[in-house]
Amino acid sequence: MEYRKLGKTDIRVSTVSFGCWAIIGGFNWGHQEKKDSLDALFAAFDSGINFFDTAESYGNGYSEQLIAEALGKKRDQIIIASKASPPHFTKEKLRQACERSLRNLHTDYMDLYQLHWPNWDLPVQETLETLEKLKQEGKIRAYGVSNFGPQDLNECLETDFKICSNQMAYSLLFRAVEYEVLSLCEDNHISLLCYSPIMQGLLTGKFKSIEEVPEDRQRTRHFSGSRQEARHNEGGAEKETMEAVAQIRKISEDVGISMTSLSIAWLLSQPSVTSAIVGGRNAAQVKENALAADVELAPEIQERLSLATENLKKKMGQNLDMWESSSRIR
């Protein structure tokens, strides 16, 4: 496992991190046995993953509680990141949300505390000032943002407070961050933490046609707006998506590396990318995902993968919101 520095902090995180949303089950994840969730967390730690990303909104704190139950005794060996929801960004509510997450996690500090989505009704200066105070009090070691596009990132950069990270959707099948966000992060030493790096299983290779993708996963702008779970009004990019998947599968076969590892390794080779946040609902999935950290791709393979998804990148455009046409990310 490789470890990279988080922004300008002294915190070092594993390049493959564990996303702790799916382990709560429900939503579009389906039934989840608690034992499988705990085993997944154990397996992540045993695989060298030290970075665990959660949020107060994941199961209303249940995800945070699972981390505490599984890895509480290894607290000094892990990096915990959680996220506050936009309605909690006022000074008083953000402090309360932080304290609540600390109780769920059974710890007296978080390594990274993030703003889950922008709140355009509040000045970001005020919210960041509260985060800075929480840092000075020792309740958090560092703070960052999530789903902040160029405008919101620039507003953060205009304050006196230094965010260390931005968590965004980024994968071979969704490259909107490459238009502006990547360079902003690189120029300002902001770590990019990437969620949905295997696009809800599309990049594992198990789906060879759109019809094989479960209906409850047909929610992003990759799929037609006529799909039952869609929250947009676009035509989608189903043809381009599956053509890209087929080309990635061919490259995977050529180099003898699984599509999952190939896709995550490509992501980790991009500028400013510090960690790929990969979920896993059981120990076997987590162990397989962790293998990607040891894969080094030759420049020509990186280029082949980028070219394989260039048409899809152009089709999806600069909208940073994977789900909605009226972007919640600016």
N, C-alpha and C positions, 0 to 999 in steps of 0.2 A: 504494500500500500504506500502511495506517495502522499505527502502532506505539504500544503501550501499556506502561505501567510494570508491572513484575512485583512485585506486593506493595508492600512499602515499600523495595525495593531501588532502585538506580539503573540497573537493567537494563531496557532497552526491547526488547520483542519484537513481531514482526509479528502482526497480528490473525489472519492465516491462517498456521499453522505446518505443517511437514512431518512427518508421522508415518512413521517409518522401519522399520515392521514388515513391511509387504507387500513391500518391495523385496528381502527375502531369499528370497521364494518358499516353496514347500512348504506344510505345514499345509493350510489350506483356500484358500490363494492360488493353488496350482498352479505349473507350471514358470515360472521367471523367468530371462531372459537377463541376465547381468551388465551388458552394455552398456545395456540399458533402465533398469536401476537407476541407473547412473551418469548417464545422460542425464536421468533424473527429478530427481536431485539438482542437476545443473547448471541445469535449467529452473527449479527452485524458487528458486535463488539469483538467476537472471536476472529472475525475476518480482517480486523485492523481498522474498521470504521470507528472513528472517534466523534463524529459530528452528527447530531440528531436534531432534526428540524421539526417543530410542531407549531401549534397555534392554539390560542384560547378557544377558537371556534371549532376546532376538531373534536367533535363529540362533547362540546360544552365543558372542556377540560379533561375529558376521559383519556385522550391521547397523552396529555402531560402526566396523568396519574399512572398510566402504563409504564412510561419511561422510569418514573420513580420506583415502581414496584420491581421492575426488571433490573435496573442498573443503579439504583440508589447507593448501593455499597461501593460502586466504582465511580462515585461522583468526581473524584479528583483526576480520573483518567478520561473523562468524556467532556465534550463541548456541547452544551445545550443551547439551542436557539428556539425562541418562541416568538409569537406575533400578537400584537394588539389589534383589535378591530376598529375601523374608522369611527363608530359612534363613541368610542372611549378615548378620543384624542384630546379632550380638554384636560387641563392641569390636574384636576381632582380625579376624574374618571381614569386617566392614564395611570396615575399612581395606584388607584384601587385595582385596576386590571393587572398591573405588575405584581402587586402583593398577592392577588388571587392565584396567578400563575406560579408564583414561588411556593405557595401553600400546596398547590396540586403537585408540584415537582419535588416537594419535600426538601427544598434547598434554600439557602439564604442569599443566593445570587444566580443570575443567568449570565451566560457568556456573551450571548448576542440577543438583543431585543429589537424586534422589527415592527415597522408600521405596515400592516398587511395590505392595505390599499390606500390610495390618497383620499383625503377628506378635503374637498374643495371649499367647504363652508368655514374652515378654520385656517388661520395663517400658520404655515408650516413652521415659522420662526418660534411661535409659542409652543408648539408640540415638541420641537427639537430641544428647546430650552428645558422642558420637563425631563426629557430623556437625559440630557446632560447632568441635571441635578441628581437623577437616579444613579447615574454613573459615579458621580462624586461621592454619593452616599454608600457606594459599594454594592448596590442591589443589582447592577448590571456591569459587565466589563466593557461592552461596546454596543453601539446601536446602528441600525441600518434601516433600509426601506424595502418594500416589495411592490412590484407592479407600478413603478414610477418611470414614466416616459421622459423624453427630453425636456419638456417644459417643467415638469415637477422636479426633475433632477437639478435643473438649473436654478430653480427657486431654492432648493436646499443648499446649493453651492454658494448662493448669494448671502447666506446667513453666516454667523460666526461659529457655527457648529458643524463638525466633520462626521458625516456618515461614512461607514467603512464598507458597506455592501448594498447591493440592489439585487433582489430576487425576482427573476423573470422567467417566463416560458421560453425555452430555447431548445431546439433539437434540429436534426437533419430535415425534419418535415415542417418546422416552423422557425423561420430565420429572420423574422421581422426586426429583431434587435440589431441586426447587422447594418441597418440603414443609418441609425444615429446613436443608439444607446451604447453599443460596444465602444465606439471611439470616445464618448463622454466618460465612460467608466475607466478606460485605459489612461486617458489624459489626466484624470483626477485621482488615480490610485484607488478606485472603488472596485472591490471584488464583485464579480458577477456570479451569483448562485443560481443554478439553472434547474427549474422544476419541469416536469413532464419531458425528461430527456429521452424516453422511449415511447412517447405519445400514446399512453394508455395501451401499450402492447403492440401497436402497429409496427414498431421497429424490432419486435422480437422475431418476426417472421412467421408467426402462427396464423396470420390472416392473409390469404392469397387473393381474396376478392372483397369488394365492399359488402356483399351479402353475408360474408362470414363474420363481419364485425358485429358484436352484440348491439342491439338497438339502443341500449342505454349509454353506449359509448359514442353514438353517432350525434354528438352534441356540438362539436367544434365547427368552425367555418370551413373546414375541409369538406364537410358533408353538406348536401343540399339543404336549403332552408325549409324544404317540404318534409324533411325527416321529423318524426314525432317529437324527438327530444331537442331539436334545434331551437336556438334563441336568437336567430338572425334571419334576415330576409334575402340572403344572397343565393346565387346558384350553386355555390360550393366549388370544390376542386377535386371531385372524386376521381376523375380520370387521371389527372396529374399526380394525385396522391398515390394511387396504386401503381402507376408507371414508375414513380420514384422508388416505391417499395420493391418492385420487381428488379430494378437496377441495383439497388443496395443488396438484395438477395444474391444477385449474380456476383457482385464484388466479394461478398461474404464467402461464397463457394470458391471463388478464385484464390483467395488468400488463406482460406481455412480457419477463419475466425468467425465466431457466432455473430449474428446480426446485432444482438444486444451489446456485446463487447465492442464491436466495430463502431456502432452508433455512439456509445458513450465515449470511446477513445477519441473519435473525431471531435466531439464536443469539447473534451478536455484539451484539445490542441488549439482551440480558438483563443484569441487575445482576451485578456481580462478574466477568463473563466477560471474560477478557483475551485468550484466543486459542483458535481452533478448530483442533484437530490433525487434519489431513486427510491421508490416505495418497494414494499415486499410484504406479502401476507403470510409467509411461512419461511422457515429456515432455509429450505432448498432454493427458493427464489432469491433470497438475500445473498446467499453464497455465490450463486451464479452472477448476480449483478456486480458483486465486489471484484470479480475476476478482471473486469474492464480496467481497473486501476493499473494493472500490470502490462497492459497492451500498449506498445509503441508503434504508431503507424508511420510508414515511410511517407515522405512528402507527396509522392506520386499517387499513393492511395488516398491521402487526404483530398487531393485535387480531384480524383475520380469521384469521390463521394460528394464533393461540393457541386461538381458538374451534373451529377445524377439528380440533384434536387434543385437546380437553378430555375427550371421552368415553374416548378411549384412555388418557389420563393417569389418569383415575379407575379404569379397568379394570386397569391395570398396578399401581396402588397405590404404597405408600411403599417397597417393597422396592428398594433401590439396586443390587441384583445383577441384571444383565440376563439371566443364564444359569441361576441356581440358585434353587430355592424356599427352601432353608435358606441365607439370605443370608450371604455371606462379608464383608459390609460392615455395620457396626453404628453 
